[in-house]
């Protein structure tokens, strides 16, 4: 399976769909008061990670890295007066990250702290996602891995995994990102 993942990402890199050269994809200025949230993937493990610009740049441009850039999902806010905190947790045993607006770490996870602030607006049952061009906020959807390694994947496109499948259990929208 690992070889299939590596081969798949090599093909995507060749076609120019993915880039592991940070300078090729990050050119836009960051709006004032915003924190860009990016998604990168480890081609050796298939794990995805939501991270800041600096972390994405460091992980995708390091010599011998297995991390490649996927997309900017949107923006968190940098001011607690503008929203509620989004926390990032880490589980050492499985090398998995977990994101939540709840400050209590899930069992086995340690807190890595607040990564930014999200809108206080409640997330409706059918929120906007990145496939909609009319939204000012997009939901981040969480899926739990059912087979293989444990962990979660996060996306701003419901169409990526929809209601889930035999590998991914849909857990719903967990927080908002500002679209711009």
Short mmCIF file of the C-alpha atoms (twelve columns), coordinates in Angstrom:
data_MODEL
# 
_entry.id   MODEL 
# 
loop_
_atom_site.group_PDB 
_atom_site.id 
_atom_site.type_symbol 
_atom_site.label_atom_id 
_atom_site.label_alt_id 
_atom_site.label_comp_id 
_atom_site.label_asym_id 
_atom_site.label_seq_id 
_atom_site.Cartn_x 
_atom_site.Cartn_y 
_atom_site.Cartn_z 
_atom_site.pdbx_PDB_model_num 
ATOM 1   C CA . UNK A 1   0.000   0.000  0.000   1 
ATOM 2   C CA . UNK A 2   2.838   2.428  0.833   1 
ATOM 3   C CA . UNK A 3   4.331   1.897  -2.639  1 
ATOM 4   C CA . UNK A 4   0.931   2.609  -4.217  1 
ATOM 5   C CA . UNK A 5   0.658   5.857  -2.219  1 
ATOM 6   C CA . UNK A 6   4.187   6.909  -3.224  1 
ATOM 7   C CA . UNK A 7   3.531   6.054  -6.883  1 
ATOM 8   C CA . UNK A 8   0.219   7.942  -6.843  1 
ATOM 9   C CA . UNK A 9   1.790   11.085 -5.401  1 
ATOM 10  C CA . UNK A 10  4.758   10.837 -7.775  1 
ATOM 11  C CA . UNK A 11  2.288   10.813 -10.672 1 
ATOM 12  C CA . UNK A 12  0.419   13.815 -9.246  1 
ATOM 13  C CA . UNK A 13  3.709   15.692 -8.808  1 
ATOM 14  C CA . UNK A 14  4.689   14.892 -12.401 1 
ATOM 15  C CA . UNK A 15  1.345   16.158 -13.674 1 
ATOM 16  C CA . UNK A 16  1.756   19.343 -11.646 1 
ATOM 17  C CA . UNK A 17  -1.304  18.710 -9.493  1 
ATOM 18  C CA . UNK A 18  0.732   18.665 -6.263  1 
ATOM 19  C CA . UNK A 19  3.911   20.506 -5.382  1 
ATOM 20  C CA . UNK A 20  6.459   19.869 -2.675  1 
ATOM 21  C CA . UNK A 21  8.236   23.116 -3.467  1 
ATOM 22  C CA . UNK A 22  6.747   25.717 -1.138  1 
ATOM 23  C CA . UNK A 23  7.845   28.672 -3.267  1 
ATOM 24  C CA . UNK A 24  5.865   27.400 -6.242  1 
ATOM 25  C CA . UNK A 25  2.515   27.700 -4.514  1 
ATOM 26  C CA . UNK A 26  2.696   30.365 -1.814  1 
ATOM 27  C CA . UNK A 27  2.631   33.813 -3.384  1 
ATOM 28  C CA . UNK A 28  -0.471  35.576 -2.065  1 
ATOM 29  C CA . UNK A 29  -0.358  38.075 0.805   1 
ATOM 30  C CA . UNK A 30  -2.056  37.127 4.064   1 
ATOM 31  C CA . UNK A 31  -5.057  39.308 4.964   1 
ATOM 32  C CA . UNK A 32  -4.640  41.295 8.174   1 
ATOM 33  C CA . UNK A 33  -5.819  39.426 11.268  1 
ATOM 34  C CA . UNK A 34  -5.854  36.027 9.510   1 
ATOM 35  C CA . UNK A 35  -3.855  32.807 9.928   1 
ATOM 36  C CA . UNK A 36  -3.687  30.650 6.779   1 
ATOM 37  C CA . UNK A 37  -4.415  26.971 7.403   1 
ATOM 38  C CA . UNK A 38  -2.851  24.538 4.937   1 
ATOM 39  C CA . UNK A 39  -3.216  20.798 4.425   1 
ATOM 40  C CA . UNK A 40  -0.158  18.727 3.632   1 
ATOM 41  C CA . UNK A 41  0.202   14.964 3.198   1 
ATOM 42  C CA . UNK A 42  2.993   12.550 4.043   1 
ATOM 43  C CA . UNK A 43  3.548   10.373 0.971   1 
ATOM 44  C CA . UNK A 44  5.184   7.623  3.052   1 
ATOM 45  C CA . UNK A 45  2.306   7.205  5.495   1 
ATOM 46  C CA . UNK A 46  -0.691  8.776  3.739   1 
ATOM 47  C CA . UNK A 47  -1.334  10.954 6.811   1 
ATOM 48  C CA . UNK A 48  -2.682  14.483 6.314   1 
ATOM 49  C CA . UNK A 49  -1.879  17.444 8.548   1 
ATOM 50  C CA . UNK A 50  -3.468  20.861 9.006   1 
ATOM 51  C CA . UNK A 51  -0.779  23.411 9.734   1 
ATOM 52  C CA . UNK A 52  0.397   27.005 9.571   1 
ATOM 53  C CA . UNK A 53  2.292   28.503 6.661   1 
ATOM 54  C CA . UNK A 54  5.648   28.215 8.427   1 
ATOM 55  C CA . UNK A 55  5.114   24.575 9.396   1 
ATOM 56  C CA . UNK A 56  3.930   23.719 5.862   1 
ATOM 57  C CA . UNK A 57  6.972   25.414 4.375   1 
ATOM 58  C CA . UNK A 58  9.393   23.724 6.776   1 
ATOM 59  C CA . UNK A 59  7.916   20.247 6.290   1 
ATOM 60  C CA . UNK A 60  7.532   20.405 2.494   1 
ATOM 61  C CA . UNK A 61  10.912  21.941 1.661   1 
ATOM 62  C CA . UNK A 62  13.160  19.951 3.998   1 
ATOM 63  C CA . UNK A 63  15.703  17.747 2.263   1 
ATOM 64  C CA . UNK A 64  14.446  14.186 1.953   1 
ATOM 65  C CA . UNK A 65  10.948  15.137 3.099   1 
ATOM 66  C CA . UNK A 66  7.946   12.895 2.544   1 
ATOM 67  C CA . UNK A 67  5.527   15.805 3.026   1 
ATOM 68  C CA . UNK A 68  3.923   17.537 0.048   1 
ATOM 69  C CA . UNK A 69  1.551   20.468 -0.123  1 
ATOM 70  C CA . UNK A 70  -2.122  19.879 -0.921  1 
ATOM 71  C CA . UNK A 71  -4.017  23.154 -0.445  1 
ATOM 72  C CA . UNK A 72  -4.763  26.208 1.631   1 
ATOM 73  C CA . UNK A 73  -8.100  25.421 3.264   1 
ATOM 74  C CA . UNK A 74  -8.867  28.929 4.496   1 
ATOM 75  C CA . UNK A 75  -8.095  31.226 7.397   1 
ATOM 76  C CA . UNK A 76  -8.480  31.192 11.136  1 
ATOM 77  C CA . UNK A 77  -8.534  34.497 12.984  1 
ATOM 78  C CA . UNK A 78  -5.587  35.663 15.083  1 
ATOM 79  C CA . UNK A 79  -7.619  37.454 17.758  1 
ATOM 80  C CA . UNK A 80  -9.561  35.760 20.550  1 
ATOM 81  C CA . UNK A 81  -12.043 38.646 20.580  1 
ATOM 82  C CA . UNK A 82  -13.145 37.559 17.092  1 
ATOM 83  C CA . UNK A 83  -13.939 33.931 17.829  1 
ATOM 84  C CA . UNK A 84  -13.473 30.760 19.833  1 
ATOM 85  C CA . UNK A 85  -10.161 28.859 20.034  1 
ATOM 86  C CA . UNK A 86  -9.286  25.924 17.799  1 
ATOM 87  C CA . UNK A 87  -6.960  23.490 19.576  1 
ATOM 88  C CA . UNK A 88  -4.472  21.051 18.054  1 
ATOM 89  C CA . UNK A 89  -3.692  17.825 19.932  1 
ATOM 90  C CA . UNK A 90  -1.082  15.148 19.266  1 
ATOM 91  C CA . UNK A 91  -0.967  11.438 20.080  1 
ATOM 92  C CA . UNK A 92  2.638   10.245 20.223  1 
ATOM 93  C CA . UNK A 93  1.819   6.521  19.974  1 
ATOM 94  C CA . UNK A 94  0.066   6.842  16.610  1 
ATOM 95  C CA . UNK A 95  1.659   10.115 15.432  1 
ATOM 96  C CA . UNK A 96  -1.868  11.471 14.917  1 
ATOM 97  C CA . UNK A 97  -3.239  15.003 15.245  1 
ATOM 98  C CA . UNK A 98  -6.720  15.976 16.374  1 
ATOM 99  C CA . UNK A 99  -8.404  19.390 16.031  1 
ATOM 100 C CA . UNK A 100 -11.285 20.655 18.144  1 
ATOM 101 C CA . UNK A 101 -12.896 23.708 19.689  1 
ATOM 102 C CA . UNK A 102 -12.982 21.749 22.964  1 
ATOM 103 C CA . UNK A 103 -9.916  22.441 25.120  1 
ATOM 104 C CA . UNK A 104 -9.956  18.983 26.731  1 
ATOM 105 C CA . UNK A 105 -7.581  16.587 24.949  1 
ATOM 106 C CA . UNK A 106 -9.073  13.293 23.746  1 
ATOM 107 C CA . UNK A 107 -7.754  10.222 25.574  1 
ATOM 108 C CA . UNK A 108 -4.089  9.617  24.754  1 
ATOM 109 C CA . UNK A 109 -3.528  13.059 23.186  1 
ATOM 110 C CA . UNK A 110 -1.529  16.029 24.494  1 
ATOM 111 C CA . UNK A 111 -2.357  19.630 23.712  1 
ATOM 112 C CA . UNK A 112 -0.205  21.551 21.249  1 
ATOM 113 C CA . UNK A 113 -2.195  24.681 22.048  1 
ATOM 114 C CA . UNK A 114 -4.435  27.112 20.201  1 
ATOM 115 C CA . UNK A 115 -3.770  27.389 16.462  1 
ATOM 116 C CA . UNK A 116 -6.205  30.259 15.877  1 
ATOM 117 C CA . UNK A 117 -9.790  31.348 16.415  1 
ATOM 118 C CA . UNK A 118 -12.939 30.366 14.531  1 
ATOM 119 C CA . UNK A 119 -16.291 32.061 14.070  1 
ATOM 120 C CA . UNK A 120 -18.761 31.843 16.929  1 
ATOM 121 C CA . UNK A 121 -21.576 31.250 14.430  1 
ATOM 122 C CA . UNK A 122 -23.148 27.812 14.887  1 
ATOM 123 C CA . UNK A 123 -22.376 25.353 12.097  1 
ATOM 124 C CA . UNK A 124 -25.646 24.362 10.371  1 
ATOM 125 C CA . UNK A 125 -26.474 20.794 9.355   1 
ATOM 126 C CA . UNK A 126 -25.529 21.558 5.720   1 
ATOM 127 C CA . UNK A 127 -22.772 24.189 5.901   1 
ATOM 128 C CA . UNK A 128 -20.944 25.796 2.990   1 
ATOM 129 C CA . UNK A 129 -17.834 24.028 1.828   1 
ATOM 130 C CA . UNK A 130 -14.991 24.995 -0.496  1 
ATOM 131 C CA . UNK A 131 -16.935 23.757 -3.541  1 
ATOM 132 C CA . UNK A 132 -19.337 26.679 -3.057  1 
ATOM 133 C CA . UNK A 133 -18.148 29.961 -4.516  1 
ATOM 134 C CA . UNK A 134 -20.588 32.162 -2.577  1 
ATOM 135 C CA . UNK A 135 -19.537 31.499 1.025   1 
ATOM 136 C CA . UNK A 136 -17.451 33.792 3.190   1 
ATOM 137 C CA . UNK A 137 -16.876 30.928 5.649   1 
ATOM 138 C CA . UNK A 138 -16.269 27.251 4.901   1 
ATOM 139 C CA . UNK A 139 -16.675 24.327 7.268   1 
ATOM 140 C CA . UNK A 140 -13.874 21.938 8.133   1 
ATOM 141 C CA . UNK A 141 -15.212 18.372 8.137   1 
ATOM 142 C CA . UNK A 142 -13.660 15.600 10.252  1 
ATOM 143 C CA . UNK A 143 -13.447 11.914 9.342   1 
ATOM 144 C CA . UNK A 144 -12.118 9.117  11.591  1 
ATOM 145 C CA . UNK A 145 -10.057 6.317  10.065  1 
ATOM 146 C CA . UNK A 146 -11.807 2.929  10.418  1 
ATOM 147 C CA . UNK A 147 -9.138  0.635  8.959   1 
ATOM 148 C CA . UNK A 148 -5.347  0.591  9.029   1 
ATOM 149 C CA . UNK A 149 -3.659  3.279  11.110  1 
ATOM 150 C CA . UNK A 150 -5.754  5.306  13.512  1 
ATOM 151 C CA . UNK A 151 -6.334  8.998  13.126  1 
ATOM 152 C CA . UNK A 152 -8.434  11.618 11.408  1 
ATOM 153 C CA . UNK A 153 -8.497  13.547 8.172   1 
ATOM 154 C CA . UNK A 154 -9.859  17.073 7.826   1 
ATOM 155 C CA . UNK A 155 -11.156 18.695 4.669   1 
ATOM 156 C CA . UNK A 156 -13.017 21.809 3.608   1 
ATOM 157 C CA . UNK A 157 -14.663 19.901 0.740   1 
ATOM 158 C CA . UNK A 158 -17.507 17.627 1.760   1 
ATOM 159 C CA . UNK A 159 -17.353 16.099 -1.736  1 
ATOM 160 C CA . UNK A 160 -13.873 14.670 -0.953  1 
ATOM 161 C CA . UNK A 161 -15.285 11.873 1.262   1 
ATOM 162 C CA . UNK A 162 -18.999 12.729 1.487   1 
ATOM 163 C CA . UNK A 163 -20.909 10.766 4.114   1 
ATOM 164 C CA . UNK A 164 -17.882 8.502  4.604   1 
ATOM 165 C CA . UNK A 165 -17.006 5.068  3.258   1 
ATOM 166 C CA . UNK A 166 -15.552 1.747  4.385   1 
ATOM 167 C CA . UNK A 167 -12.300 3.495  5.410   1 
ATOM 168 C CA . UNK A 168 -13.555 6.836  6.765   1 
ATOM 169 C CA . UNK A 169 -16.326 7.552  9.290   1 
ATOM 170 C CA . UNK A 170 -17.884 11.000 8.820   1 
ATOM 171 C CA . UNK A 171 -17.898 12.880 12.147  1 
ATOM 172 C CA . UNK A 172 -19.315 16.154 10.816  1 
ATOM 173 C CA . UNK A 173 -18.196 19.765 10.605  1 
ATOM 174 C CA . UNK A 174 -15.953 20.795 13.500  1 
ATOM 175 C CA . UNK A 175 -15.135 24.487 12.925  1 
ATOM 176 C CA . UNK A 176 -15.293 27.326 10.408  1 
ATOM 177 C CA . UNK A 177 -12.519 28.828 8.312   1 
ATOM 178 C CA . UNK A 178 -12.878 32.243 6.742   1 
ATOM 179 C CA . UNK A 179 -12.735 31.835 2.962   1 
ATOM 180 C CA . UNK A 180 -10.830 35.095 2.503   1 
# 
